Amino acid sequence: MSDMQILSAAVEKGKRHDARQFTQALLDGGASPLDIVEQGLVPGMSAIGNKFKRNEAYVPDMLVAAAAMKECMKLLEPLLAKAGIRPKHDVIIGTVQGDLHDIGKNLVAMMWRGANINVIDLGTNVRPAKFVDAIRQHGVHAVGLSALLTTTMPALKVAVEAIRAAGLGDVKIIVGGAPVTEEFAKNIGADAYGRDAATATDVLLRMLEG
């Protein structure tokens, strides 16, 4: 097993202390911060995400893996910034107006960050105008909208319509949440549906890089 694979395994298993130590050892050995992210951290997060998708891992497993990745990024982010290296994509995420739930949104944001995407999290109960303003301000090419209640599903449609009406260019919209279905996503004009955090990551990357 290579040093990068050892790091990936530590991240996947949520071993924060080990992951940080392996990251430091790789840096001391001359590995580039970007390679550590792309060859060590991202595969680790992808592995736990795929297990989650297959019901072989659960929310706590995802959270400890994210914590391990975060420990590694504390070492890497200053070096990446110094070298002028930043994530390939910027995206926005938020739970729609009237909905205060954030666990699902946070899991998706965590997985997106684990795929080396810069995530601007607007939080919960986000008004359509706030999504529009944030897209315009940050110039992102994708936005994730979450609804965790059947009563707030109509707010997804309102948010999608507001984004489309704002004339912001080719902004990709991905929606998800416990009551949301792929058919509903299509009916409200969203570009994609994320059934779970790992799927939402796969879908987002295909939209941004495909």
MORA-V80700 format. One record per pair of residues at least 24 apart in sequence whose C-alpha atoms are under 8 Angstrom apart, sorted by sequence separation. I is the first residue (numbers start at 1). J is the second residue. D is the distance in whole Angstrom. If there is no record, write none. Layout:
# MORA-V80700
i=I j=J d=D
i=I j=J d=D
This chain:
# MORA-V80700
i=45 j=69 d=8
i=100 j=124 d=5
i=99 j=124 d=6
i=100 j=125 d=6
i=91 j=117 d=7
i=93 j=119 d=7
i=99 j=125 d=5
i=153 j=179 d=8
i=174 j=200 d=8
i=89 j=116 d=8
i=90 j=117 d=6
i=91 j=118 d=6
i=92 j=119 d=6
i=93 j=120 d=6
i=94 j=121 d=6
i=95 j=122 d=8
i=97 j=124 d=7
i=98 j=125 d=5
i=153 j=180 d=7
i=161 j=188 d=8
i=41 j=69 d=6
i=88 j=116 d=7
i=89 j=117 d=5
i=90 j=118 d=5
i=91 j=119 d=5
i=92 j=120 d=5
i=93 j=121 d=5
i=94 j=122 d=5
i=95 j=123 d=6
i=96 j=124 d=6
i=97 j=125 d=4
i=98 j=126 d=8
i=131 j=159 d=8
i=143 j=171 d=7
i=145 j=173 d=7
i=149 j=177 d=8
i=160 j=188 d=7
i=161 j=189 d=8
i=87 j=116 d=5
i=88 j=117 d=6
i=89 j=118 d=6
i=90 j=119 d=6
i=91 j=120 d=6
i=92 j=121 d=6
i=93 j=122 d=6
i=94 j=123 d=5
i=95 j=124 d=4
i=96 j=125 d=5
i=97 j=126 d=5
i=141 j=170 d=7
i=142 j=171 d=5
i=143 j=172 d=6
i=144 j=173 d=6
i=145 j=174 d=6
i=146 j=175 d=6
i=147 j=176 d=7
i=148 j=177 d=5
i=149 j=178 d=7
i=150 j=179 d=6
i=160 j=189 d=7
i=11 j=41 d=7
i=87 j=117 d=5
i=88 j=118 d=8
i=90 j=120 d=7
i=92 j=122 d=7
i=93 j=123 d=8
i=94 j=124 d=6
i=95 j=125 d=6
i=96 j=126 d=5
i=97 j=127 d=5
i=128 j=158 d=7
i=132 j=162 d=7
i=141 j=171 d=5
i=142 j=172 d=4
i=143 j=173 d=5
i=144 j=174 d=5
i=145 j=175 d=5
i=146 j=176 d=5
i=147 j=177 d=5
i=148 j=178 d=5
i=149 j=179 d=6
i=160 j=190 d=7
i=174 j=204 d=8
i=8 j=39 d=8
i=87 j=118 d=6
i=94 j=125 d=8
i=95 j=126 d=6
i=96 j=127 d=7
i=97 j=128 d=7
i=128 j=159 d=5
i=132 j=163 d=6
i=140 j=171 d=7
i=141 j=172 d=6
i=142 j=173 d=6
i=143 j=174 d=6
i=144 j=175 d=6
i=145 j=176 d=7
i=146 j=177 d=5
i=147 j=178 d=7
i=148 j=179 d=6
i=157 j=188 d=5
i=4 j=36 d=7
i=8 j=40 d=5
i=12 j=44 d=5
i=94 j=126 d=6
i=96 j=128 d=8
i=127 j=159 d=8
i=131 j=163 d=7
i=136 j=168 d=7
i=142 j=174 d=8
i=144 j=176 d=8
i=147 j=179 d=8
i=156 j=188 d=8
i=157 j=189 d=8
i=7 j=40 d=6
i=8 j=41 d=6
i=11 j=44 d=5
i=12 j=45 d=6
i=129 j=162 d=7
i=135 j=168 d=8
i=147 j=180 d=7
i=5 j=39 d=8
i=7 j=41 d=7
i=8 j=42 d=8
i=10 j=44 d=8
i=11 j=45 d=7
i=128 j=162 d=6
i=132 j=166 d=7
i=4 j=39 d=6
i=5 j=40 d=6
i=8 j=43 d=6
i=9 j=44 d=6
i=12 j=47 d=6
i=13 j=48 d=8
i=128 j=163 d=7
i=172 j=207 d=7
i=4 j=40 d=5
i=8 j=44 d=4
i=12 j=48 d=5
i=7 j=44 d=8
i=8 j=45 d=8
i=92 j=131 d=8
i=105 j=146 d=6
i=92 j=134 d=8
i=104 j=146 d=8
i=33 j=76 d=6
i=92 j=135 d=7
i=63 j=107 d=8
i=66 j=110 d=7
i=104 j=148 d=8
i=62 j=107 d=8
i=66 j=111 d=8
i=69 j=114 d=7
i=33 j=79 d=7
i=34 j=80 d=7
i=101 j=147 d=8
i=14 j=61 d=7
i=33 j=80 d=6
i=101 j=148 d=6
i=13 j=61 d=7
i=16 j=64 d=8
i=20 j=68 d=8
i=59 j=107 d=8
i=66 j=114 d=7
i=90 j=138 d=8
i=92 j=140 d=7
i=99 j=147 d=7
i=14 j=63 d=8
i=15 j=64 d=8
i=16 j=65 d=8
i=19 j=68 d=6
i=23 j=72 d=6
i=91 j=140 d=5
i=96 j=145 d=6
i=99 j=148 d=7
i=14 j=64 d=5
i=15 j=65 d=7
i=19 j=69 d=8
i=90 j=140 d=5
i=91 j=141 d=7
i=92 j=142 d=7
i=93 j=143 d=6
i=94 j=144 d=6
i=95 j=145 d=6
i=96 j=146 d=6
i=99 j=149 d=7
i=13 j=64 d=8
i=14 j=65 d=4
i=16 j=67 d=7
i=17 j=68 d=8
i=20 j=71 d=6
i=24 j=75 d=7
i=34 j=85 d=8
i=89 j=140 d=8
i=90 j=141 d=7
i=91 j=142 d=5
i=92 j=143 d=5
i=93 j=144 d=4
i=94 j=145 d=5
i=95 j=146 d=4
i=96 j=147 d=6
i=13 j=65 d=6
i=14 j=66 d=7
i=16 j=68 d=4
i=19 j=71 d=8
i=20 j=72 d=5
i=23 j=75 d=8
i=89 j=141 d=8
i=90 j=142 d=8
i=91 j=143 d=6
i=92 j=144 d=6
i=93 j=145 d=6
i=94 j=146 d=6
i=95 j=147 d=6
i=12 j=65 d=5
i=14 j=67 d=7
i=15 j=68 d=6
i=16 j=69 d=7
i=19 j=72 d=6
i=91 j=144 d=8
i=93 j=146 d=8
i=99 j=152 d=6
i=11 j=65 d=5
i=14 j=68 d=5
i=17 j=71 d=8
i=98 j=152 d=6
i=11 j=66 d=8
i=16 j=71 d=6
i=20 j=75 d=8
i=97 j=152 d=7
i=16 j=72 d=8
i=96 j=152 d=7
i=11 j=68 d=5
i=98 j=155 d=8
i=10 j=68 d=8
i=11 j=69 d=6
i=97 j=155 d=6
i=96 j=155 d=6
i=96 j=156 d=6
i=49 j=111 d=7
i=142 j=204 d=8
i=96 j=159 d=7
i=46 j=111 d=8
i=45 j=111 d=7
i=142 j=208 d=8
i=141 j=208 d=8
i=46 j=114 d=8
i=45 j=114 d=6
i=46 j=115 d=7
i=45 j=115 d=7
i=42 j=114 d=6
i=41 j=114 d=7
i=42 j=115 d=5
i=104 j=177 d=7
i=42 j=116 d=7
i=38 j=116 d=8
i=37 j=116 d=7
i=111 j=197 d=6
i=115 j=201 d=8
i=111 j=198 d=7
i=108 j=196 d=8
i=108 j=197 d=4
i=112 j=201 d=6
i=107 j=197 d=6
i=108 j=198 d=7
i=111 j=201 d=6
i=108 j=200 d=7
i=104 j=197 d=8
i=108 j=201 d=7
i=89 j=208 d=8
i=53 j=196 d=7
i=53 j=197 d=8
i=53 j=198 d=6
i=52 j=198 d=7
i=53 j=199 d=7
i=49 j=197 d=7
i=50 j=198 d=6
i=49 j=198 d=5
i=46 j=198 d=8
